[in-house]
Structure formats: structure tokens, C-alpha cells
Amino acid sequence: MTSILILGAGGQIADQAIDLFLQETDVQLTLYLRNANRLKKYESNRARLVEGDVLDHTTLRESMEGQDAVYANLSGDDLEDQAKAIVDAMESTGVKRLIFISSLGIYDEVPGDFGKWNNRTIGEYLGPYRKSVDVIEASNLDYTVLRPAWLTDYDEIEYEVTEKGEPFKGTEVSRKSVAALVVKLIESSDLHVRGNLGVNKPNTDGEKPAFY
């Protein structure tokens, strides 16, 4: 049975992914977050909770033992350090597969008026995301980096992807869509290995997300 470690399990995309993993797969989940009480509803024979910070190297390494894959859903000014901690723990425990959530815009890959708006709105916050992805890509891990568009809470699964080096498409995508892609990547362990993907809902081009 596949065992998955979810880092930043209290995040909104992670919450959608946990539901999909439990409903549609038979994987065993380890839910790693700073405040485990937030996810008590998931605690079961298929989901165990670990309270910890990704920069707590001992707890992270212990939680990594025996896992088949890691899904990281993190943020913060110290994201580069978190990425280094993940790579170190995975390399020391022999875990290879990593799904890592980043952000659109880290390569200035968003074209047109939306790209300009995106840079004005979140450009100053993108540095840690870019640096963390650089750390992941410099590792020997079987990673897949995801760069979602602006996120919605729509109850839908509808997405397309672009490769690193291609112009980003669309302006938005649902959290459930990103979560569904995470689950698909975990289930198909050779899919988009060492890939770096933009993720958007088709036909959402515009100067900014429709909900903004």
C-alpha cells in the first residue's frame, strides 16, 4: 500500500487533496502540519497526524521514513530553507518522489496584461518561491513542480498544463483541480517526473482573474 507524506497539510489545496486521496485511493496518509488539532477530523487508520515544522529536521526525517512519496504545500519567507530541509530529509531516507506546489510568475512566464497585473499584485512575494524551486530542481529527486494560476474554491476539476519555458495560459484554476492533479501524479509515479508545470483552467484568459 502506498504511503504519502503531506507537508503543510492544513493548506487549502492540501485539504482538497486529502479528501480525494481518502475517497478515490487506498493510500496511507501522514498529515504534517504545525497545529495538528486543525485536522483531527481526518485522524483514522488511514491518516495519522504529525505536529511539526518542516524546519524541525528530526521530526521531518522521522516522518519521512517509510514513505513512498511526499507532497509539499508550503509558503513563507523561509520557503527556500524549507525546500532544503525537504531535499535533505528525502535524500537521507531514500524517498524519491516529490510533488511541490509553487506559484505562477516565478519565471516571468505570464504574458500580456495579465502578466503585468500579476507582477504588480504578487511580484514582490515570488522570490522565495523561485529560490525554493531552484533548490528542488538542483536535487536528484523525482520531483514535479506545479505553478497554479490564481486559485478559486469552485467545486470542479478542469485544468490544463504548460511546461517550463512555455508562456503561462489562463488566469485561474480551482484548488480542487490542482488537488486532483496532485493525486494523479502520485498514482502515476512516472508522470511528469522532473517536470515543472503551469496549471490553469482552460479558456480563462483575461487581464486578471474573473473573481478579482
N, C-alpha and C positions, 0 to 999 in steps of 0.2 A: 504493500500500500504506500502511495506517495505521501511524503511529509513535507509541508510547506511552512516556512517561517515568514510571517508578515511583520515587517518593521514599520512603525508608525501606524499600527493597526486601528488607532482611533480616528484616522482621517476619513474624509467623506467618500473618496473613491474606494478606499480600503473597506469601508462599511458595505458598499455595494458588492465588492468582490467577495467578501466573507459570505454574504447571502448566496451568491451564485455558486461558490465552492461547496457550500453545505447542501444546496438544493440540487445541483446538477452533477456533482462528482462524489467520489468516496475518499477524497484526500483527508489526511490528518493535518490540522492547523495548529500552529503555535503563534499566538497573538501577542506581540511585543509592543508595549507602549508605556508611557510614563505613569499613567494612572489606570491601573487595571480595573478599578471599580467601574469605569465607564463601559466596559464590555462584559460585565457579569452575565448579561442575557445570553451570551454565546457559550459560556463555560459548559462543557459536556464531555462525553467520551471521545468526541471528535475534535474538540477545540480546547486547548489549555492556554491559560493566561500567564504571561510573564511581565512583571513590572520592572522596567528598567529604561535607562537612557542608552542610545546607541554608542555614546562615548564611554559607557561603562564597559570596558573591554572584557573583563572577566565574565560578567553576566551575558554579554553578547556572544562570546565564544562558547560558553556552556549551552546557550540556547541554539547555537548553530550545529552542535554535534548531532549527527544522525539525520540531518535534513537533506532532502533531495533538491530543493530549490529555495530561493529567497526572493521575496517581493518587497521592495522598499518604496515607501510612500511618505517621503520626509520633506522638511523645509527648515529654514532658519539661516541666519548669517554664517553659521558654522557648518554649512552643508558640505563643504569640501572636506573638513575633518571627519564628518560622519561617513562620507564616502570612503575615505582612507581606512577608517575603522572597519567598515563592512568588508572591504577587499582583504585587509589583514586577517580578519576572522574567517572568511571563506577560504583563503589560501591555507591557513593553518589547520583547518578542519577538513579540507579536501572537497568542499562543496563548490560546484562549478556554475550552476545555472542561476542567473540573476535577472530579475525584471526591475528596472529602475525608472521611476517617474521623474521627469524633469519639466521643462516649460517650453512653449513656443517662443521664438525670438532670440534664443541664445546664440544663434549664428547670424543674426540679422537676415534671416531667411524668409521673413514675411514681406511679401511685395506690396507695392501700391500704397493707397491711402490708409488701408488697414495697418500696414506695417508701420507707417508714420505714427498713427494713433496708438498702436501697441507700444512703440518705443517711448512715446510721451507718457503713457499711462503706467507702464511697469518696467521700462528700460533700466531704471536705476537699481532695481531689485534682482536683475538677471545674472549679475556677476557670480554669486555663489552657485547658481545652477550650472553655469558654463564650466566653472572650475571643478565641480563635483563630477560632471560627465567626463571631463578630461581625465580625471583620476580613474574612473571606471574603464574608459577606453584604453588606457595605458596598462591595464591589468591583463592577466591571462584567462580571465573568466569567460564563460559563455553567456555574455550579457545581452540583453535587449533594452535599449533606452527608448522611452516613449515621451514625446513632446506634445501634450494635448493642447488643443485650442482653448478658448475661454469656455469654462465649464458651466453646464446647466444641470438642473435636477429633473429634467424630463424623464419620464418612465419609458425609455425607448432604447433600442440597440440599433444604431445606424451610424456607420463610420467608414472612412476610407483612410489610407495611409500614404504618406510621401516619404521618400528616402532622404537621408542626409545628403545635402548638396543640391536637392531639388527645391524650387520655390514652394513655400507652405501654401496649402489650399484652405479655403473656408475661414470662418471666424469663430465657430463654436462647436461644441460636442458635449453630449451628456456624460455625466460621471458613470452612469450605468454602461455606456458604450465602452469607455476606457476600461472599466472593470471586466467587461466581457472579453476584451482583447487580452487582458492580463491572464484570465482563466484559460483562454485558447493557447496562449504562449506557454503556459505551464503544462497543459495537457499534451501539446505538440513540442517536445523539448528541443527539436532541431529546427523549429520555425524561427526565422529572422535572427539566428544566432549571430552575435557581434553586429547586430543591426541597430540603427538609430533612426526612429520613425516619428514623423509628424502624424498627428491623429486629429481628424476633423469630421464633422458631419457634412456629407455632400450637399452641394447647392446652397451653401450659407455664405457665399461671397458678399462682401459689402465693405463699407468704410469702418464699421465696428460691429460688434455682436448685436443682434436684433433686440436683445433684452436690456441693453445698456442705455 
